[in-house]
């Protein structure tokens, strides 16, 4: 098999996993949050955190590595405008995703505490989820735009 096609395949598959698991785990965690049931949130939260580390995190590392290989093999310059914007958005998305995982862990622990104490979710939990929700949007939009830039490779300036 052609090494370029193999790296391109790895890049596309890891992008699919990155976005699919990122959106999927966010959906399930948000859906659990909306129940306001500490037991549900704690259970779903544990699964979401594991999936994020295993799938989203791994593919998030594979993406820039395979992308840089593709840039080199395809002969693009690292200062191509579309590539600079795409890499910048990717870094911003990662900078939002990393704290989101920490917030998921915190929210899950707060839900476990409420479940075990048989008390309602507290203000710390809801504050944590507001931050989680707020940081999730730039990560999502950054990746969506990055995908478009990778496909279209537009002349930006």
Backbone as JSON Lines, residues from 0, in Angstrom:
{"i":0,"aa":"X","n":[0.85,-1.19,0.0],"ca":[0.0,0.0,0.0],"c":[0.89,1.24,0.0]}
{"i":1,"aa":"X","n":[0.43,2.25,-0.68],"ca":[1.13,3.52,-0.76],"c":[1.17,4.16,0.64]}
{"i":2,"aa":"X","n":[2.38,4.49,1.14],"ca":[2.48,5.08,2.5],"c":[1.66,6.36,2.66]}
{"i":3,"aa":"X","n":[1.59,7.19,1.62],"ca":[0.79,8.42,1.69],"c":[-0.67,8.09,1.93]}
{"i":4,"aa":"X","n":[-1.21,7.12,1.18],"ca":[-2.61,6.74,1.35],"c":[-2.86,6.13,2.72]}
{"i":5,"aa":"X","n":[-1.9,5.39,3.24],"ca":[-2.05,4.81,4.57],"c":[-2.13,5.92,5.63]}
{"i":6,"aa":"X","n":[-1.23,6.9,5.54],"ca":[-1.25,8.01,6.51],"c":[-2.52,8.84,6.35]}
{"i":7,"aa":"X","n":[-2.94,9.04,5.1],"ca":[-4.18,9.79,4.86],"c":[-5.38,9.04,5.46]}
{"i":8,"aa":"X","n":[-5.4,7.71,5.3],"ca":[-6.47,6.9,5.87],"c":[-6.46,7.02,7.4]}
{"i":9,"aa":"X","n":[-5.28,6.9,8.01],"ca":[-5.17,7.05,9.47],"c":[-5.68,8.43,9.9]}
{"i":10,"aa":"X","n":[-5.31,9.46,9.15],"ca":[-5.73,10.83,9.47],"c":[-7.25,10.97,9.4]}
{"i":11,"aa":"X","n":[-7.84,10.43,8.36],"ca":[-9.3,10.54,8.2],"c":[-10.04,9.72,9.25]}
{"i":12,"aa":"X","n":[-9.58,8.51,9.5],"ca":[-10.23,7.67,10.52],"c":[-10.1,8.31,11.9]}
{"i":13,"aa":"X","n":[-8.92,8.82,12.23],"ca":[-8.76,9.44,13.55],"c":[-9.58,10.72,13.66]}
{"i":14,"aa":"X","n":[-9.75,11.45,12.57],"ca":[-10.62,12.64,12.59],"c":[-12.07,12.24,12.84]}
{"i":15,"aa":"X","n":[-12.47,11.14,12.23],"ca":[-13.83,10.63,12.42],"c":[-14.05,10.23,13.88]}
{"i":16,"aa":"X","n":[-13.06,9.51,14.43],"ca":[-13.16,9.09,15.83],"c":[-13.15,10.3,16.76]}
{"i":17,"aa":"X","n":[-12.25,11.25,16.49],"ca":[-12.15,12.46,17.32],"c":[-13.48,13.19,17.37]}
{"i":18,"aa":"X","n":[-14.05,13.45,16.22],"ca":[-15.31,14.2,16.19],"c":[-16.48,13.36,16.68]}
{"i":19,"aa":"X","n":[-16.53,12.11,16.24],"ca":[-17.65,11.25,16.63],"c":[-17.72,11.01,18.12]}
{"i":20,"aa":"X","n":[-16.59,10.65,18.72],"ca":[-16.59,10.41,20.16],"c":[-16.75,11.73,20.92]}
{"i":21,"aa":"X","n":[-16.14,12.8,20.43],"ca":[-16.28,14.09,21.11],"c":[-17.73,14.54,21.16]}
{"i":22,"aa":"X","n":[-18.41,14.47,20.02],"ca":[-19.81,14.87,19.97],"c":[-20.68,13.87,20.73]}
{"i":23,"aa":"X","n":[-20.37,12.58,20.6],"ca":[-21.16,11.55,21.27],"c":[-21.07,11.64,22.79]}
{"i":24,"aa":"X","n":[-19.86,11.76,23.31],"ca":[-19.72,11.84,24.76],"c":[-20.35,13.12,25.3]}
{"i":25,"aa":"X","n":[-20.22,14.21,24.55],"ca":[-20.86,15.46,24.98],"c":[-22.38,15.28,25.04]}
{"i":26,"aa":"X","n":[-22.93,14.66,24.02],"ca":[-24.38,14.43,23.98],"c":[-24.85,13.6,25.18]}
{"i":27,"aa":"X","n":[-24.15,12.51,25.44],"ca":[-24.57,11.64,26.54],"c":[-24.39,12.31,27.9]}
{"i":28,"aa":"X","n":[-23.3,13.04,28.07],"ca":[-23.09,13.7,29.35],"c":[-24.12,14.81,29.56]}
{"i":29,"aa":"X","n":[-24.41,15.58,28.51],"ca":[-25.42,16.63,28.61],"c":[-26.8,16.03,28.88]}
{"i":30,"aa":"X","n":[-27.1,14.93,28.2],"ca":[-28.39,14.27,28.42],"c":[-28.52,13.76,29.86]}
{"i":31,"aa":"X","n":[-27.44,13.2,30.38],"ca":[-27.46,12.75,31.78],"c":[-27.63,13.95,32.72]}
{"i":32,"aa":"X","n":[-26.94,15.03,32.43],"ca":[-27.04,16.26,33.23],"c":[-28.49,16.75,33.28]}
{"i":33,"aa":"X","n":[-29.15,16.7,32.15],"ca":[-30.53,17.2,32.09],"c":[-31.5,16.41,32.94]}
{"i":34,"aa":"X","n":[-31.15,15.18,33.3],"ca":[-32.03,14.4,34.19],"c":[-31.98,14.94,35.61]}
{"i":35,"aa":"X","n":[-30.87,15.6,35.95],"ca":[-30.62,16.1,37.31],"c":[-30.6,14.97,38.35]}
{"i":36,"aa":"X","n":[-30.43,13.76,37.88],"ca":[-30.35,12.61,38.77],"c":[-28.88,12.28,39.02]}
{"i":37,"aa":"X","n":[-28.41,12.47,40.25],"ca":[-26.99,12.24,40.54],"c":[-26.49,10.85,40.16]}
{"i":38,"aa":"X","n":[-27.32,9.82,40.34],"ca":[-26.92,8.46,40.0],"c":[-26.69,8.29,38.5]}
{"i":39,"aa":"X","n":[-27.59,8.84,37.71],"ca":[-27.46,8.77,36.25],"c":[-26.22,9.54,35.8]}
{"i":40,"aa":"X","n":[-26.06,10.73,36.33],"ca":[-24.92,11.57,35.95],"c":[-23.61,10.89,36.33]}
{"i":41,"aa":"X","n":[-23.54,10.31,37.52],"ca":[-22.32,9.64,37.96],"c":[-21.99,8.45,37.06]}
{"i":42,"aa":"X","n":[-22.99,7.66,36.73],"ca":[-22.77,6.48,35.89],"c":[-22.34,6.86,34.48]}
{"i":43,"aa":"X","n":[-23.08,7.75,33.87],"ca":[-22.75,8.19,32.51],"c":[-21.41,8.94,32.52]}
{"i":44,"aa":"X","n":[-21.19,9.75,33.53],"ca":[-19.94,10.52,33.63],"c":[-18.71,9.63,33.64]}
{"i":45,"aa":"X","n":[-18.76,8.53,34.38],"ca":[-17.61,7.62,34.41],"c":[-17.33,7.05,33.01]}
{"i":46,"aa":"X","n":[-18.38,6.67,32.29],"ca":[-18.2,6.13,30.93],"c":[-17.67,7.2,29.98]}
{"i":47,"aa":"X","n":[-18.2,8.41,30.09],"ca":[-17.81,9.51,29.21],"c":[-16.34,9.86,29.41]}
{"i":48,"aa":"X","n":[-15.91,9.93,30.65],"ca":[-14.51,10.27,30.93],"c":[-13.59,9.2,30.34]}
{"i":49,"aa":"X","n":[-13.91,7.93,30.55],"ca":[-13.09,6.84,29.99],"c":[-13.05,6.92,28.46]}
{"i":50,"aa":"X","n":[-14.19,7.13,27.84],"ca":[-14.25,7.21,26.38],"c":[-13.46,8.4,25.86]}
{"i":51,"aa":"X","n":[-13.56,9.51,26.56],"ca":[-12.8,10.69,26.12],"c":[-11.3,10.45,26.19]}
{"i":52,"aa":"X","n":[-10.83,9.86,27.28],"ca":[-9.39,9.59,27.37],"c":[-8.95,8.57,26.34]}
{"i":53,"aa":"X","n":[-9.71,7.5,26.2],"ca":[-9.31,6.4,25.33],"c":[-9.43,6.76,23.84]}
{"i":54,"aa":"X","n":[-10.55,7.29,23.43],"ca":[-10.8,7.51,22.02],"c":[-10.52,8.95,21.57]}
{"i":55,"aa":"X","n":[-11.14,9.91,22.24],"ca":[-10.96,11.3,21.83],"c":[-9.52,11.73,22.04]}
{"i":56,"aa":"X","n":[-8.96,11.41,23.2],"ca":[-7.58,11.8,23.49],"c":[-6.57,11.16,22.55]}
{"i":57,"aa":"X","n":[-6.72,9.86,22.32],"ca":[-5.79,9.16,21.42],"c":[-5.86,9.72,20.01]}
{"i":58,"aa":"X","n":[-7.06,9.87,19.5],"ca":[-7.18,10.41,18.14],"c":[-6.75,11.87,18.09]}
{"i":59,"aa":"X","n":[-6.89,12.58,19.2],"ca":[-6.43,13.97,19.25],"c":[-4.92,14.09,19.14]}
{"i":60,"aa":"X","n":[-4.2,13.06,19.55],"ca":[-2.74,13.03,19.39],"c":[-2.37,12.56,17.98]}
{"i":61,"aa":"X","n":[-3.09,11.57,17.47],"ca":[-2.81,11.04,16.13],"c":[-3.03,12.11,15.06]}
{"i":62,"aa":"X","n":[-4.03,12.96,15.25],"ca":[-4.36,13.97,14.25],"c":[-3.19,14.87,13.87]}
{"i":63,"aa":"X","n":[-2.57,15.57,14.82],"ca":[-1.48,16.44,14.4],"c":[-0.26,15.68,13.86]}
{"i":64,"aa":"X","n":[0.0,14.49,14.4],"ca":[1.15,13.71,13.92],"c":[0.92,13.29,12.47]}
{"i":65,"aa":"X","n":[-0.24,12.69,12.2],"ca":[-0.52,12.26,10.82],"c":[-0.68,13.47,9.91]}
{"i":66,"aa":"X","n":[-1.22,14.56,10.42],"ca":[-1.37,15.77,9.61],"c":[-0.03,16.36,9.2]}
{"i":67,"aa":"X","n":[0.91,16.4,10.12],"ca":[2.24,16.92,9.78],"c":[2.95,16.02,8.77]}
{"i":68,"aa":"X","n":[2.76,14.72,8.88],"ca":[3.33,13.8,7.89],"c":[2.72,14.08,6.52]}
{"i":69,"aa":"X","n":[1.39,14.25,6.48],"ca":[0.72,14.54,5.2],"c":[1.19,15.86,4.6]}
{"i":70,"aa":"X","n":[1.35,16.87,5.43],"ca":[1.84,18.17,4.95],"c":[3.21,18.0,4.3]}
{"i":71,"aa":"X","n":[4.07,17.26,4.97],"ca":[5.42,17.05,4.45],"c":[5.4,16.27,3.14]}
{"i":72,"aa":"X","n":[4.69,15.15,3.13],"ca":[4.67,14.29,1.94],"c":[3.99,14.98,0.76]}
{"i":73,"aa":"X","n":[2.93,15.74,1.03],"ca":[2.2,16.43,-0.05],"c":[2.93,17.67,-0.53]}
{"i":74,"aa":"X","n":[3.93,18.12,0.22],"ca":[4.71,19.28,-0.22],"c":[4.12,20.63,0.13]}
{"i":75,"aa":"X","n":[3.18,20.65,1.08],"ca":[2.63,21.94,1.52],"c":[3.65,22.63,2.42]}
{"i":76,"aa":"X","n":[3.56,23.94,2.46],"ca":[4.37,24.71,3.4],"c":[3.57,24.87,4.69]}
{"i":77,"aa":"X","n":[4.26,24.84,5.82],"ca":[3.57,25.0,7.11],"c":[2.96,26.39,7.29]}
{"i":78,"aa":"X","n":[3.39,27.36,6.47],"ca":[2.82,28.71,6.6],"c":[1.73,28.99,5.57]}
{"i":79,"aa":"X","n":[1.2,27.93,4.93],"ca":[0.03,28.13,4.06],"c":[-1.08,28.71,4.94]}
{"i":80,"aa":"X","n":[-1.74,29.77,4.5],"ca":[-2.75,30.42,5.36],"c":[-3.82,29.47,5.88]}
{"i":81,"aa":"X","n":[-4.39,28.63,5.03],"ca":[-5.43,27.7,5.47],"c":[-4.89,26.73,6.52]}
{"i":82,"aa":"X","n":[-3.63,26.37,6.39],"ca":[-3.03,25.44,7.33],"c":[-2.72,26.11,8.67]}
{"i":83,"aa":"X","n":[-2.27,27.37,8.61],"ca":[-2.0,28.12,9.84],"c":[-3.3,28.3,10.63]}
{"i":84,"aa":"X","n":[-4.38,28.68,9.94],"ca":[-5.66,28.86,10.61],"c":[-6.16,27.52,11.17]}
{"i":85,"aa":"X","n":[-6.04,26.45,10.38],"ca":[-6.49,25.14,10.83],"c":[-5.72,24.68,12.07]}
{"i":86,"aa":"X","n":[-4.4,24.85,12.05],"ca":[-3.6,24.43,13.21],"c":[-3.91,25.29,14.43]}
{"i":87,"aa":"X","n":[-4.13,26.57,14.22],"ca":[-4.47,27.46,15.34],"c":[-5.81,27.05,15.95]}
{"i":88,"aa":"X","n":[-6.8,26.79,15.11],"ca":[-8.1,26.35,15.61],"c":[-8.01,25.01,16.32]}
{"i":89,"aa":"X","n":[-7.16,24.13,15.83],"ca":[-6.97,22.83,16.47],"c":[-6.39,23.01,17.87]}
{"i":90,"aa":"X","n":[-5.41,23.89,17.99],"ca":[-4.81,24.16,19.3],"c":[-5.86,24.77,20.24]}
{"i":91,"aa":"X","n":[-6.66,25.68,19.73],"ca":[-7.73,26.29,20.55],"c":[-8.73,25.21,20.98]}
{"i":92,"aa":"X","n":[-9.12,24.34,20.05],"ca":[-10.05,23.25,20.39],"c":[-9.46,22.36,21.47]}
{"i":93,"aa":"X","n":[-8.19,22.02,21.34],"ca":[-7.55,21.18,22.36],"c":[-7.48,21.93,23.7]}
{"i":94,"aa":"X","n":[-7.17,23.22,23.64],"ca":[-7.07,24.03,24.87],"c":[-8.42,24.12,25.57]}
{"i":95,"aa":"X","n":[-9.51,23.97,24.84],"ca":[-10.84,23.93,25.46],"c":[-11.2,22.52,25.9]}
{"i":96,"aa":"X","n":[-10.79,21.51,25.12],"ca":[-11.15,20.12,25.43],"c":[-10.48,19.64,26.72]}
{"i":97,"aa":"X","n":[-9.21,19.96,26.91],"ca":[-8.48,19.47,28.1],"c":[-9.19,19.88,29.39]}
{"i":98,"aa":"X","n":[-9.55,21.15,29.57],"ca":[-10.28,21.48,30.79],"c":[-11.68,20.88,30.84]}
{"i":99,"aa":"X","n":[-12.29,20.64,29.68],"ca":[-13.61,20.01,29.66],"c":[-13.54,18.62,30.28]}
{"i":100,"aa":"X","n":[-12.49,17.88,29.99],"ca":[-12.35,16.55,30.59],"c":[-12.18,16.67,32.11]}
{"i":101,"aa":"X","n":[-11.39,17.64,32.55],"ca":[-11.23,17.87,33.99],"c":[-12.58,18.24,34.62]}
{"i":102,"aa":"X","n":[-13.35,19.06,33.93],"ca":[-14.67,19.45,34.43],"c":[-15.63,18.26,34.46]}
{"i":103,"aa":"X","n":[-15.51,17.35,33.47],"ca":[-16.35,16.14,33.48],"c":[-16.02,15.28,34.69]}
{"i":104,"aa":"X","n":[-14.74,15.17,34.99],"ca":[-14.32,14.39,36.16],"c":[-14.87,15.03,37.43]}
{"i":105,"aa":"X","n":[-14.76,16.35,37.51],"ca":[-15.26,17.07,38.7],"c":[-16.77,16.91,38.84]}
{"i":106,"aa":"X","n":[-17.49,17.11,37.74],"ca":[-18.96,16.99,37.78],"c":[-19.37,15.57,38.16]}
{"i":107,"aa":"X","n":[-18.65,14.58,37.63],"ca":[-18.96,13.18,37.96],"c":[-18.74,12.93,39.44]}
{"i":108,"aa":"X","n":[-17.65,13.42,39.99],"ca":[-17.38,13.23,41.43],"c":[-18.41,13.95,42.29]}
{"i":109,"aa":"X","n":[-18.8,15.16,41.87],"ca":[-19.83,15.89,42.62],"c":[-21.16,15.13,42.57]}
{"i":110,"aa":"X","n":[-21.47,14.54,41.43],"ca":[-22.7,13.75,41.31],"c":[-22.61,12.49,42.16]}
{"i":111,"aa":"X","n":[-21.44,11.84,42.2],"ca":[-21.27,10.66,43.05],"c":[-21.46,11.02,44.53]}
{"i":112,"aa":"X","n":[-20.92,12.16,44.93],"ca":[-21.06,12.61,46.31],"c":[-22.53,12.85,46.65]}
{"i":113,"aa":"X","n":[-23.24,13.51,45.75],"ca":[-24.67,13.78,45.97],"c":[-25.46,12.47,45.99]}
{"i":114,"aa":"X","n":[-25.12,11.56,45.08],"ca":[-25.81,10.26,45.05],"c":[-25.6,9.5,46.37]}
{"i":115,"aa":"X","n":[-24.34,9.44,46.8],"ca":[-24.01,8.68,48.02],"c":[-24.63,9.31,49.27]}
{"i":116,"aa":"X","n":[-24.72,10.63,49.29],"ca":[-25.3,11.33,50.44],"c":[-26.82,11.46,50.32]}
{"i":117,"aa":"X","n":[-27.33,11.06,49.14],"ca":[-28.77,11.18,48.87],"c":[-29.25,12.62,49.01]}
{"i":118,"aa":"X","n":[-28.46,13.52,48.43],"ca":[-28.8,14.93,48.44],"c":[-28.89,15.43,47.0]}
{"i":119,"aa":"X","n":[-29.55,16.56,46.79],"ca":[-29.6,17.1,45.43],"c":[-28.23,17.63,45.0]}
{"i":120,"aa":"X","n":[-28.08,17.8,43.72],"ca":[-26.85,18.38,43.18],"c":[-26.69,19.81,43.7]}
{"i":121,"aa":"X","n":[-25.48,20.19,44.04],"ca":[-25.24,21.51,44.62],"c":[-24.81,22.55,43.6]}
{"i":122,"aa":"X","n":[-24.58,23.74,44.09],"ca":[-24.2,24.85,43.22],"c":[-22.84,24.62,42.56]}
{"i":123,"aa":"X","n":[-21.92,23.93,43.25],"ca":[-20.62,23.61,42.64],"c":[-20.8,22.77,41.37]}
{"i":124,"aa":"X","n":[-21.71,21.81,41.44],"ca":[-21.99,20.96,40.28],"c":[-22.49,21.81,39.11]}
{"i":125,"aa":"X","n":[-23.48,22.66,39.37],"ca":[-24.06,23.45,38.27],"c":[-23.07,24.48,37.72]}
{"i":126,"aa":"X","n":[-22.23,25.03,38.57],"ca":[-21.18,25.94,38.1],"c":[-20.19,25.19,37.2]}
{"i":127,"aa":"X","n":[-19.83,23.98,37.61],"ca":[-18.93,23.14,36.82],"c":[-19.52,22.84,35.45]}
{"i":128,"aa":"X","n":[-20.8,22.52,35.42],"ca":[-21.45,22.21,34.15],"c":[-21.61,23.44,33.25]}
{"i":129,"aa":"X","n":[-21.79,24.6,33.84],"ca":[-21.83,25.82,33.01],"c":[-20.49,26.02,32.31]}
{"i":130,"aa":"X","n":[-19.39,25.83,33.03],"ca":[-18.06,25.94,32.42],"c":[-17.87,24.86,31.35]}
{"i":131,"aa":"X","n":[-18.3,23.64,31.65],"ca":[-18.19,22.53,30.71],"c":[-18.92,22.88,29.4]}
{"i":132,"aa":"X","n":[-20.14,23.37,29.54],"ca":[-20.94,23.73,28.37],"c":[-20.29,24.87,27.58]}
{"i":133,"aa":"X","n":[-19.83,25.88,28.31],"ca":[-19.23,27.06,27.67],"c":[-17.96,26.71,26.91]}
{"i":134,"aa":"X","n":[-17.1,25.88,27.49],"ca":[-15.85,25.5,26.82],"c":[-16.06,24.48,25.7]}
{"i":135,"aa":"X","n":[-17.15,23.75,25.75],"ca":[-17.41,22.77,24.71],"c":[-17.68,23.39,23.35]}
{"i":136,"aa":"X","n":[-18.31,24.55,23.33],"ca":[-18.67,25.17,22.05],"c":[-17.47,25.61,21.22]}
{"i":137,"aa":"X","n":[-16.48,26.3,21.79],"ca":[-15.32,26.65,20.96],"c":[-14.58,25.41,20.45]}
{"i":138,"aa":"X","n":[-14.53,24.36,21.26],"ca":[-13.88,23.13,20.82],"c":[-14.64,22.54,19.62]}
{"i":139,"aa":"X","n":[-15.94,22.46,19.71],"ca":[-16.78,21.92,18.64],"c":[-16.66,22.77,17.37]}
{"i":140,"aa":"X","n":[-16.85,24.07,17.5],"ca":[-16.8,24.95,16.33],"c":[-15.4,25.01,15.72]}
{"i":141,"aa":"X","n":[-14.38,24.96,16.58],"ca":[-13.0,24.96,16.08],"c":[-12.72,23.72,15.24]}
{"i":142,"aa":"X","n":[-13.18,22.56,15.71],"ca":[-12.96,21.34,14.94],"c":[-13.78,21.33,13.65]}
{"i":143,"aa":"X","n":[-15.0,21.81,13.71],"ca":[-15.81,21.87,12.49],"c":[-15.14,22.73,11.43]}
{"i":144,"aa":"X","n":[-14.63,23.88,11.84],"ca":[-13.95,24.78,10.9],"c":[-12.65,24.17,10.41]}
{"i":145,"aa":"X","n":[-11.92,23.51,11.29],"ca":[-10.68,22.84,10.9],"c":[-10.96,21.78,9.84]}
{"i":146,"aa":"X","n":[-12.01,20.99,10.02],"ca":[-12.36,19.98,9.02],"c":[-12.63,20.64,7.67]}
{"i":147,"aa":"X","n":[-13.36,21.72,7.68],"ca":[-13.66,22.41,6.42],"c":[-12.38,22.9,5.77]}
{"i":148,"aa":"X","n":[-11.48,23.49,6.55],"ca":[-10.22,23.99,6.0],"c":[-9.37,22.85,5.42]}
{"i":149,"aa":"X","n":[-9.38,21.71,6.08],"ca":[-8.6,20.56,5.59],"c":[-9.14,20.07,4.25]}
{"i":150,"aa":"X","n":[-10.43,20.15,4.06],"ca":[-11.04,19.67,2.82],"c":[-10.94,20.73,1.71]}
{"i":151,"aa":"X","n":[-11.3,21.96,2.03],"ca":[-11.38,23.01,1.01],"c":[-10.03,23.64,0.67]}
{"i":152,"aa":"X","n":[-9.15,23.72,1.66],"ca":[-7.84,24.37,1.47],"c":[-7.99,25.71,0.72]}
{"i":153,"aa":"X","n":[-8.81,26.6,1.26],"ca":[-9.09,27.85,0.53],"c":[-7.9,28.83,0.56]}
{"i":154,"aa":"X","n":[-7.87,29.67,-0.43],"ca":[-6.91,30.78,-0.43],"c":[-7.5,31.86,0.47]}
{"i":155,"aa":"X","n":[-6.91,32.06,1.64],"ca":[-7.48,33.0,2.6],"c":[-6.94,34.42,2.42]}
{"i":156,"aa":"X","n":[-5.69,34.54,2.03],"ca":[-5.11,35.86,1.8],"c":[-3.91,35.72,0.92]}
